[in-house]
Amino acid sequence: MKIVVKFGGSSLASAEQFKKVGKIIKKDEARKYVIPSAPGKRTPDDTKVTDLLYSCYGQAILEEDECEENFESLLAAIKKRYEEIISGLGLTLSLDDEFRTIRENFSKKIGRDYAASRGEYLNGIIMAAYLGYEFIDAAEVILFDAAGNFDAEKTDKLLSKRLAKTERAVIPGFYGSMPGGKIKTFSRGGSDITGSIVSKAVHADLYENWTDVSGFLIADPRIVRKPKSIDVITYRELRELSYMGATVLHEDAIFPVRKEGIPINIRNTNSPEDKGTLIVEGTCRKPRFVITGIAGKKDFASITVEKAMMNSEVGFCKKLLEVFDGNDI
């Protein structure tokens, strides 16, 4: 059995969280491929490492004396975050060479995607050292075309071949590379997509997505008090909820695994005993509730059109859609 596990930023924000993740992985021998995110917030008023990297790169590309000072301060703060994790895990690991390379590439104004990707890259190195797994740079196996679009076919062939020779590996989430080696990231939350891509490549039996909530809830807890959790949900239902603002899982993470029939399990790193939500293609189970879940977002409207004999009027749908197109809707 093969299980791919992805851990979000909150799950890897500190050495303490890393240890929780390590226990989860080691509890099941089938958890062979690990996709880490960059360290997230340790406290509500903390800053995610990805945001620190964006800020640091922003200072690096400006040519003012004050910006140079801010750049050095931010880079030092980022390095300290990782050193605290390494120290807390008791590892004899140095990231000095990696930070020298980051400094050089920032000075060359190599790009915001490169800057943002270093959060996952560095966390992947630490995770591999902690687990004793092989580290595989996502830039070597996740491919984008020259226009910056994800190349699913080439990636699947390359990744399948690479992982067929690798029993256990850590592959950082969120990024890959374009022809020529330039780093390209997915949209925010893209580590979910990387986990899905890896799951497809290794023909995983299950894709576990570990975060800070015990699966999907039937409603937004900021609006509804103590909403119940959803035990099982179909890909189609999830797609609808994600489109309307339910953000537990990146909506594009569904496609690679759905095609292969690989279920996704949303789990909670801080409550690993909770079963979470299982996402499947279809179910013959009688659901707990008639309505699976409720989600919504602002500035959204649903329009219903009724017209007698509409089905016999050729071109009606085209005319209707042109109204939206003409009004940028």
N, C-alpha and C positions, 0 to 999 in steps of 0.2 A: 504494500500500500504506500502511496506517496501523497503527502500533504504539503501544500505551499502555505507559508504563514507570512502575513504582512502586518507590521506593527506601526501604528501612527505616532506622530510626534509627542503626544502626551504620554505614550507608553514608554518612550525612550528619552525623557527629559532630564533624567538624572541617573546616577549610579544605582540608587535604590530601585528605580523603575527597570533598569537593565537587568537587575537580579531577578525581579519578578518575571521578566520576559524569558530569562535563561531557564528558570524553573518550568515554565510552560512548555518551552521547546523540548527540554530534556525528559519531560513526563511522557512523551509519545515518540517512539523511535521513527515513526512515519513522517515526522515533521523534518523534512530534509532540505527544503529550500526556503531561505529567509529573505524577506524584502523589508529593509528598514527605512523609515522616514528620517528627516533631520530632527534634532531635539526640539521639542515644543516648549510650552510655558510650564515652569515649575510651580508658579503661583499665579493668581488672576492678573496681577499687575506686572508680571514678567514679560519678556520679549522673546519671541520665537527666533531661533538661530537663522532661519531663512530671511526673516525681516532684518536681522542684524547684517546679514551678508548683502542684502539689497542696499542698505544704508551705507555700508562700508564701500561698496563699489561706486555708489553715487558720489562719495567724497573723493575716491581715487581718480575719477575721470575729470574732476575740476582742478584747475591749475592755480589755486590760491594757497598762500602759506597756511591760512587757518584750516583749509580743507585737508592739507597734509597732516596736520596735527590731529584732526578728527579721525582721519583714516587710520592712523597708527593706534589711536585709542580704541576704535571699534574692532580692529583686527586683534588687538591684545585681548579684548573682552571675549571675542569669539574663541580664541585659542584657550583662554582660561576655562570656558565652559567645557571644552573637550578634555582638558587636563584634569578637571575635577571629576569627570566621569571615569577616566582612566585610573586615577588615584583611588577612587572609591571602589573600583573593581579589583584593585591590587595587581594591575597589569604592568609589566615592564615594556611599555610601548611608547615610542616617541613619534610625534607628528611634525617635528621640526622641518624635515625635508618637504613635507606636503605644504606647510605654511610658507616656506620659501618660494615654492612654485606658485602658490596662490598670489603672493605679493608681486612676483614678476609678471604674472599674467594680468593682474589687475592694472599694473602700471602700463601694460601694453593695450589696455582698454579692449580686452578680448570679448566682452559682451555680458549682458545681464543674465543670460541663461547659464553661462559658465559659472558666474558668481553664485547664483541661487542653487545650482546643482552640488556645490561643494558641501552643503549641509548633509545631504544624504551620503555623498562619497566618503566623507570623514567618519560618519557614524557607521557606515558599512565596514570600514577598516577595523574600527573598534569592536564591532559585533563579531566579525570573523575571528579576531584574536581571542575574544572572550569565549566563544563556543568551540574554537579549534576547527572551524570550517574553512573551506577555500573561499577567498575573496575574488569575485569577478566584477570588474568595472563595467557598469551598465553601458558605457560608451563603446565597449567592444562588441556588445551583443544586441543592443536595442537600436534599430536603424530608422533614420528619417531620410526622405529624398531631398533633392536640391531645393525644392520649394518649401521645405520644412514640414511636410506631411509624413505621418507615421507610415512606414513601409511594413505592413503586416506580414506579407509573404516572405520577404527576404529575412526579416527578423525571426520568423518561426523556423525557417530552415537552419539559420546560423545558430540560434539558441538551442534548438533540439539537438544538433550535432555536438555542441559544446557541453551541454548538460548530460548527454548520454555517457560521457566519460567522467562525470563528476558526481560522486555519491552524495555529497552534502556541500552546499554553497550559500554564500551571502551575496545577493545582487542588490545594490542600492536602487531605490525607487526614484521616480519623478523625471529621469532624464535618459537621453541616448545621444547619438551623434549623427551628423549629416555627412555626406561625401566630403572627404578632406579632413574629417576629424572634428569639425566645429560642434561644440556641445549644443544640444537642443532639448528643451524641457517640454513636458506636457503642461497642461493648464494646472492651476493650483489644486492640490489634492491628487496629483497624478501618480503617486506611489500606488494607489489602488489599481490603476491601469497596469503598471508594471507587474504587480502580483498576478493579475489576470492573464497577462501575456506569458509569464513564466509557467503558470498552471497549464495553459494550453500546450506549451512546448514540451512539457514533461508528461503530458497526459495524466495529470493529477487526479486522484480520487476525490479530493476536497480542497477548496481554497478557503482558508481561515483568515478573516480580516479582523485583527485585534485593534480595538480602539478604547475609548473611555466611557462607552455606554454599552449596556447589555442588549444590543440589537436595536431593531426599529420599534418605535412606539406608535400606537394607533393615532396619536395626535401630538401636537407641539406642547411639551411640558411647560413652556413659558406662557402658554395661553390656557391649557387645560390642566387642572390639578391631578397629579398622580395618574397619568394615562397608562393603560395596560400595555404590555409588550406584545408584539406579533411573533408567534411561534414559527409559522411557515408562511412564506410569501412567494408568489411566482415572479419570474423575471419581468413579465408584462406589467404586473401590479407595481413592482418596484420602479420600473421605468416611468410610470405615470406619477408616482409619489415624488421621485427624484426631479422630474420635470417641473413639478409644482413647489419645489423648495425643500423637500426632505433631503438633507445633505450628509447623512451618515456614510454614504458610499458614493464615489464619483460615478456619475451616470454612464460614462464611456467604459467603465470597468466591466460592464455586463456582457458586451459583445463577444470577446474572445472565448469566455467560458461557456456562454450560452450555446454557441455553435457546437462545442464539444460535449455539452450535457454535463458539465462539472458544476456541482452545487457550491454555493458560497455560504459560509457561516460567519455571521457578524458576532464577535465575542468581546467581552470586557476584560482587559488586562488586570484590572483591579478587583474583579470578581470572577476569576476563571472557572468557578464552579457553576456559574450561570450558563445555561445552554444557548442563550442568545437567539438570533433569528436565522433560520435556514432559508436560503433563496434557491428555488428549484424551477425547472421548466414547467411542470404541471403537477397537480396533486389530486388524488381521488378522495382525500380526507374530507370529512365534513368540517368546515371551518368553525372556529369558536364564535365568530361574529359574522353577520351578514355583510357588513362593511369592513374591508380590510384595514383601511387607515384614512386619515384626513390630512391634507396638506394644502397650502395656498401661498400665494405671493401677491404683493401689491402691483398695481397697474396691469392687471391681467383681466381680460374679459372673454367670455365664451359667447359666440354668436350662432343662433339657430336660424336657418332660412327655410321658409315654407312657401311653395308656389304650386298651383295646380298645373298638371301636365309637364312638370319640370323635366321628367325623365325622357320626354319625347323631343325636347328642344336641344338640338345639337349646338355645342359651344357655350351653353349656359354657365357651366362651371368656370370656363375660361374668362368669360365676361365678369363673373363675380370676383374671381381672384385678382383680376386687373384693377378692381376698385381698391383692394388692399394694397397692391403693389404701387399704385399711383399715389397713395397717401402714406407710403413708407410704414405700413403696418405689417 
